[in-house]
Amino acid sequence: MDIRGILLANSEHNVEGNQALDAPLATLDVAGKSTLQRMAERLQQYGISQVSAVVEAAGPSGIRNFGLPSDITCMSAAPDRFWRAAESVFNDMAQSGAELVILIRLGAYAEVDFEKQIQFHIDRKERVTRMASDDQMLEVFCISASRRNDAASLFRTQLAHCRSECPVLQHDGYVNPLATARDLRQFAIDILTRQTQTCPAGKEIKPGVWTAPGAMIEKGARVLAPAFVGSLARIRSGAVITRCSSVERHAEVDCGTVIENSTVLPFSYVGAGLDLAHSIAGMGRIVNLHRDVTVNIVDPKLVASMSVASGKRFVTSAAEALTYLPKLAFQGIFAAKKAEKTDLHTTLRKTSPALGTAAGFETSACDTDASHKFPNMVVARRYGHQ
């Protein structure tokens, strides 16, 4: 049977008043991969090899490299033509021989058993079937490709209504709504604490600490479990990454900065001598999650965006990647005996030793309800002349 997939990503899903990141949340990296990329790979794992993605055109500050596998067709569409483009992709699939189409709007990330969904659709001989998780309706559909009128009804109502009755299959696995910046941060926590089937996109160099190829952690920097450092990201000397923090690809954390329970978006710079806690930093702003405050940062010494196309950065990153393995080999020969490994679950329950009393409170790595003890509104401060 010819089964194909369509992935949709646009900013309409973001809850009004929470569109603080100027991009569809599904296109932003979380522990090394975007939700769009993770769902595309999940479809392929279930044997659905022909997948197309339709993504809302990013703004000037948007991140356009979604990291999709090379065999997945990806097209960008302006917001006012997004749904027309999606319908056109479906019609092209139907004309080229597809029998069933899995349609997913991201939106929510759900670890769906696609084999179960397809079998449910075939057994009931339905035109369109839909997934739900308890009382939450998921925008995950299985559509018979020959039923173009039913598909057209879905696309033209932005998946709100189906022309015919649409049976619902209950999903009992992991779901994250990914409607707000808070959901994006929680998704990173869930991945790092292994609450999901999907994993950090890197190698676990010690319990609870993952690094992607080319990640640079300078001498004197500390990365404490659970945490993730993305491809060609740089953690400068004296910096501390801790408490379910995720520093994404090509990001840089400067000397002496503490990143606590936060996400640093791709191609973002966080300056020296700062505390960043319970926040998402990038695109020239800081989003503090517990206080629902977004602050645009004008001073590039605090938070800045780095050019994706910077030639100098490309050459530097390439050189660092080439010397990465030789450095590891050298360190392996001359390094002292490694300390005994600790269990990840034990580590998660401990207060981070790197923070000491700097944070003003004590809490375990995954305690995301401790913001009422934190004295600052948006945690980004500088010390002395740093």
N, C-alpha and C positions, 0 to 999 in steps of 0.2 A: 504494500500500500504506500502511495506517495503522500507523505505527511511533511508539511513545511511549517515554518514559524515566522511570525511577524512581531517585532518588539517596537513599542512606541515609548518615547520619552519626551515629555514637554512640561513646562512650568505651571500649567493650569492645575496640576494636582496639588501643588504647594498650597497650604492653608493660607487664606488671605491674612495679611499682616505678618507672615513669617517668611516672606520671600527675600530673605536677607542676603542671599548668596548669589543673586543674579544669574542663576543657571539651574536647569532641571537637576534635582538632587540625585537622580539616577545616573547622571554623567560624572559625578564627583567621586574621586577615589576614596575607598574605605579599606584600610589595611592592605593597600597595594593594588586593588582593582575596583573599578566602578561597578555599581549594581547592574548596569547594562551589560557589562562584560561577564559578570558572574552568571546572569540569567542566560546569556547566549551560550556559554560553556555548558550550563546545565541542560539546555535543550539538546546540545550535541551529544552529551553523555547518554541521553535517552534515544539516540539514533536519529534525531531530527537534524539532518546535516545542512539542509538548505534553509538558511535563516536570513531574513532581511531586517534592518533596523531603520526606523524613521525618527530623526532627532530634531527637535526644535532648534532653529539657528541660534547659536550662542551670541551674546552681546559682545561688545569690545573687550570686556575683561574676562569673558568666558574661557573655559578650558576646552579645546576642540579635539584633542587627541584622546579618544575613548578607549584605546587599547584593545579594540575588538580583534578577534582572529582574522587573518587575511582572507579566509574563504567566506566571510560574512559581508554581504552587501549593506553599505550604510549610506543613507542619503539625508541631507539636511534640508529642512523646509521652514519657510517663514511662518510665524504664528498664524497668520490669516489663511495660509494654504496648507497647514499641517494635516488636517483631517482629509482634505481632498487628496493629498499625496499618499496617505495611508490607504485610502480606498483604491487608489490606482495600483498600489503594490499588490493588494489582495486580488484585484481583477487580473493582473499580469500572471499571478501564480495560478489562478483558476484556468486561464487560457492555455498555460503551458503544461497542464496535466495534473496539477495537485488535486488530491481527493479530500484531504482534511487539512485545515489550517489552524494552528495554535496561535491565538492572538493574545498578546500580553501588553498591558499598559503599565509602565513603571513611573510613578506610583509604588505601591506596596511591593516589597520583596517577600515572596512566599516560596518555600522549598517544596514545590508541588511534585507529586508523583505523577508524571505525565502519562506513564503507561496505564495507570489506573484511570485517569481522566479519559483517555482515548477509548479504553475498553468500555467504560460507562456510556460514552457517546454512541459507540457502535451497537452495543447490546440493546439500547433503547431506540435505536434508529431515529435519532433526533436531528433536527436541522442545526440547532445551536445549544450547547450546554455551557454552564458557568460554574466557577468555583466560589465557595464561601468558607469563611472561618468563623464558626459560631454565628453571631449576628452580623458580622462584617462581610459585605459582599466584595469579593476580589475581582479585579478587572483581568481575569484570566478566562478566556473563552476557547472552546473547541467548535469550529464551524465547518460544516460540510461545504466544500468549495463550489458545488453546483447550486447552492442556495444564495445566489448573488443579491437577491432582493432583501433577504434577511441580513446579510452582511452590510448592504447599503444603508439599511435602517439603523444599524448600530453605529456606523461611521458618521452618519449625518446627524445623529443625536449625541455625538461624542460619548458613545458607549452607555448612554443613559437608558435607552429603550430598545427592545427587540421587537421585530414585526410579529413574531409568533411567540408562543409560550416558551420560556427558557428554563428547563429543569436545572436544579442546583445540586452539585456534588460537594459534600462537606470535606474540608481539608483540616487535618488534625496535626500538621507539622508546624515548623517555625514560621512566624509572620512578623514583619516589621512594616508599619504603614508608610514610613519614609515620606511624611507629609511636611515635617518641620525640621529645622536644624537640630533640634533636640533628638529627633528620631535618627538622624544621621550619626550623631555622637553615640547614641545607644547601640546602633548597629555595630560600630567599631568595638564597643565594650563586649557585646555578645560574641563577636568573632574572636577577639583576643582571649576571652574566657571559655571558648569552645562550647558555646551554647548553640552553635549552628553547624550544619554539615559543611558549609563552605569554610575555607581556612585562610589565614593570612598568606599573601602572595610572596613568600620568602622562605628562608631556611631558619629553623629554630636552632639558634646558636647556643642557647642554654634554656632551661625550663622557663617558658613564658616570654621569651625574647626572640622576635623574628626580625631578620634583616633580608632585604632584597639584594640581588646582585649589584655590586658597585657602591653600596652604602658605605659611607666613610664616617667612622666614629673615632675622633682624635684621642690621643693619649690624655688622660685626665678627665675625659667625659664619662658619665655613667648612664647606663640604660638599665633600668630596674623593671623586673617583671610585674605585670604583663605590659608589653610595649612592642611597637613595630616601627622600623626605620626603612623607608622606601628606597627604590632604586636611585642611585646617584644622589641621594640626600646626604647632607653633611651635618654632623653634630660636632660643634667646636669644643675645644678644651674647657673643662670646668662646667659644661652644661650638664643638666640632669633631665632625663626623660623617664617619667614614672607614672604609676597609677592608671593603667589602661590608655596611655597616650599613643597617638599614631602620627608620625611625621612622614608625610607622603613624598612621592618621587620628586627629585630635583629641588626639594625644600632645604632651607638652611636655618639652623638654630645657632646663634652666635654665642660667644664665650660667656660662661657664668649664668646663663638663663635656665630657669626651671620650668619645664613643661609638665603640668600635673593634670591628669584626667582631661586632656584636651586633644584636639586635632589641628595639625598644621597642614593646610591644603597644598596641593602640588604647586611648584614654582613660586613658593612664598618664602619670604625672609622674615625672621623674628630676631630683633636686635639683641645686643649684649646687655647683661645685667638685669633681665626682666623676670617677673613671675607671670606665667600664663596658666590660669586654673579654670576648669569647668567651662571651657570656651572652644570656639572654632576660629582660627586665625587664617586670613588669606584674602586675596582680592582687595587689599588695601583697607581691611576692616577687621574688627574683632566682634564676634557674636558671643555674648555671655549668656549661657543657657538658663541658669537658674533665676536670673533677674530679667530675662527677656529684653535685653538691651543690646542694640547694635551701635557701634561707634566707628565712624570713618576715621582712619588714621592718616594725617597729613604728613607727619614727620617720617621720612623713609628710614630713619635710624631706629624706629620702633618696629613697624610692620610695613613691608613693601612687597609688591609683586615683581617677579623677575621675568624678563622677556623669554618666551618659549623659543624664539628664533635667534637668541643671542649666540653669535659665532664664537665669542670668547668663552662663554660658558660651555659650549659644545666641545671645543678643543680641550678645555680643562677637564671636563667630565670624562671624555674619552681617554685621556692620559691616566686619570685616576683609575678607571676601569681596567686598563691594561696592566697596571701595577698592583692591582688588588690581590690576585692570587699569589704572586711572589712575596708580597708583604706577609700574607697569612703563613706561607711556608717558613719564612724567616722567623716569625714570631713563634711558630710551632717548635722550631729547633732550639731556640734560645730561651723560651719562656720558662718561668718557674712552674713547679707542680701545680696543676689546677686545683682550685678549691672544690670540696665535695659538693655535688649538685643537690639542690633542695627541691622539694616537691612544689609544683605550681600552686596547688590548692592551699598549701601551708603559707606560701608567699603572699597570696591574695588576702589572707586574713591579717597580715602584719601591717603596722604603720610604717610608712616609708622612712628608712633611716637617713636618706639623703636630704630630706626636708627639715629635719630637726624641729625647731619651734618656729621656723620662718613662715609657715602657713597660718599660724595662729590657732591651730586646732589639731587634734589627732583623730585620724579616721583610717579605716582600712582602704586598700587600693580601689575597691569597687563600690565604696559608699558614695553614691551620687546624690544623697539627700542631705549632705552636710553643708550646703551653701549658706544656710541661715547663720552659721557660725563664722562665716568669712566676712571680714570687715570691709572689703572693697567692692565697688559696683562692677567695674570692669578691671580685671586683675592684670594690669600691665604697668609696672612702675620701675623707675630707674634709681640706681644708688649712686650717690656722690657724683663723681666726675666721669662715671662710666658711660 
